[in-house]
């Protein structure tokens, strides 16, 4: 392989050799056209070489060679006699000799005394010439003294200058600059190292300390090229080394590690090259619209289990994981060599295999994992049991990376390994951090092949914002936080439920296994449940505990689907959910797992509304279980309870039972079932006071613990739902829930739960007034029959194809039809659907609105104009056909 790369490097160097480039320029008389044509030829030739499979390092160096010669030729064109006291210097990535098609070309014009003024006219002409030929450069102009002054103030300046390379001009001036920037004069090695380490930590925090986001930055995200650059900068400052290869020569990397580092760098360069080529600009982000195209360029094809883009991205995530690991190890080796060179430190023995030295865990012998492979698990358990240990020493980490392959079936089946691994979950404290380390260093996937399969696995959608392995570890983290005192204010109710769990490790195991079987085809809940149960039994759990973990994995989506897609105001829905759950113990575990899962899937998904839905479902289920499954609460009982609570809230406002009942007798009992007592007490005084001139009555306000409610009370009219939702969409609001009621005397009571478009709560009174005014203006105008939502579908949503699917079922208990709709999300979607309903004579009773990334998954409860369920198959087929045709039209997407 090395020989092939060398040959490719030679061939690329030959194509972009200085004589060949100079010859092309000379043949064109060094004209603007000659320079421009040479750059275009170079770009096209590089693209061809990329498609031919040339290694990326050959391409980035070839691009730098091309620009070198173009800049040198430009210099000699405008300064034919040379210019003493002036030097043209490549800095930054260009200084390293690494340029992608649209990388920044950073140069330094170094000058002495009055040389700049003497040659100002020629230099200005050269700069303008660069723009004319299409070569955009970033140029700084400094003396040596100015370079030193700027470098002293800013770590990024010294870093850029550290990689300086003379292109042409005064060589002695360039040597003067190099001499002025040595570690004995400015930025000593230790100070430089600590600054670069802090800089990397800050950059990682900017990306939430993970490179496993859906749209990673190939250069800046953790594990990206910038992490390799950091290693290179420290190497250059410490050793004066010119290449990363010298790390091997100096004993910091083994051959295997060095090969892994260069392979990872080449892969990321190739990805960046593809991004620059596809976009025609400097682009380092693997955005959704690029991922599919890059996957195709890399030769991936869809298969039965995973899309091509998912296969490609899994390789990407696994590559940055490997690079992150090498970065960890090298930075720690540098720290030991640079910051603590004389501190061998006396070790403190922990057991016959491990000791602590200078606060870090260290293997007591280089063959410890070869003699005791299960000690690969023990090392991480010790970190949990001794939280003051800062981490694993670099040399021991190297042993882990080398020997993790020894975790074979025999070790996995050993009592030692199994007892050590399960003890991590029982220990609880430090579990998430430990599992993250094990995953980062490749041990977790080796010990559990099921986990190894999902490392780096992504799902090409906007719902899951992390890879499957990262998501699982986030869910474990969220579950752990429920048990931690310092996070009690985060979700107090979850903490209360957690306090009742006798065996919190079962929750952690459920969280750990809930998505483990993704990407294998089939139902991941079914497959994962079986494997989770076997894992628990293999690791010494009782049959009862193993069955509980199995049940959790099998049903981990049950509670969120029930809360978000079913009408939980319906006692029959609660009774059915309670029967599936069976008892309070299972409910407690499922509730906590559901909260942890939603919060670990997509940060934008968790909000006060979803929190309140799950809490309401939990409390209603507890009550049903306490009454007994054979004695469910009736509609009338629940309605009476809510009314009684509302009356207690209304009494201080001077509203009597008689006044309330006089209004409430006009409303059906479902109005009371679908609203809280607090909402009833908010609606009623306004309804009592409202005269004909006050209609439509629009109330907007925050509902404690739920979000912002918009309540509309007015005379019924055609297309009210479509108009209302259209106005709300035009205001940039997300609709989370709709509850629609018509009184016996022709009035409507419509409630919408809304949030801002970015899923943040609405808090400003001026915003409440804006919503109220906009709704009243439209709903009071009988001439308005449609609303145009002049908001474009976001760029991210355009990259996903979600065909419309419509499914019907019957809610016999409530005498209505349930329409479940999956389609591509877009602004004004509900208004479009409302218009279809109105034209087809469909009455809408209620709606459960769910936006899952790029998909809208909504449930509508509908009847015909006579308030009867729709059962005629031809009518349902016709409604399905018009919805699909309307929503899948390009202009509505």
Buried (B, 14 or more C-beta within 10 A) or exposed (E): EEEEBEEBBEBBBEBBBBEBBBEBBEEBEBEEEBBBBBBEEBBEBBBEBBEEEBBBBBBBBBBBBBBBBBBBBBBBBBBEEEBBBBBBBBBBBBBBBBBBBBBEBBBBBBBBEEBBEBBEEBBEBBBEBBEEBEBEBEEBEBBBEEBBBBBBEEBEBBBBBBBBBBBBBBEEBBEBBEEBBEBEEBBEBBBBBEBBBEBBEEBBEEBEEBBBBBBBBBBBBBBBBBBBBBBBBBBBBBBEBBEBEBBBEEEBBBEEBBBBBBBBBBBBBBBBBBBBBBBEEBBBBBBBBBBBBBBBBBEBEEEEEBBBBBBBBBBBBBBBBBBBBBBBBBBBBBBBBBEEEEEEEEBEEBEEBBBBBBEBBBBBEEEBBEEBBBBBBBBBBBBBBEEEBEBBBBBBBBBBBBBBEBBEEEBBEBEBBBBBBBBBBEBBBBBBBBBBBBBBBBBBBBBBEBBBBBBBBBBBBBBBBBBBBBBBBBBBBBBBBBBEEEBBEEBEBBBEBBEEBEBBBBBBBBBBBBBBBBBBEEEBBEBBBEBBBEBBBEBEBEEEBBBBBBBBBBBBBBBBBBBBBBBBBBBBBBBBBBEBBEEBBBBBBBBBBBBBBBBBBBEBBBBBBBBBBBBBBBEBBBBBBEBEEEEBBEBEEBBEEBBEBBBEBBEEEEBEEEBBEEBBEBBBBBBBBBBBBBBBBBBBBBBEEBEEEBBBBBBBBBBEBBBBBBBBBBBEEEBBBBBBBBBBBBBEBBBBBBBBBBBEEEBBBBBBBBBBBEBEBBEEEEBBEBBBEBBBEBBEEEEBEEBEBEBEBBEBBBBBEBEBEBEBEEBEEBEBBBBBBBBBBBBBBBBBBBBBBBEBEBBBBBBBBBBBBBBBBBBBBBBBEEEEBBEEEEBBEEBBEBBBEBBBEEEBB
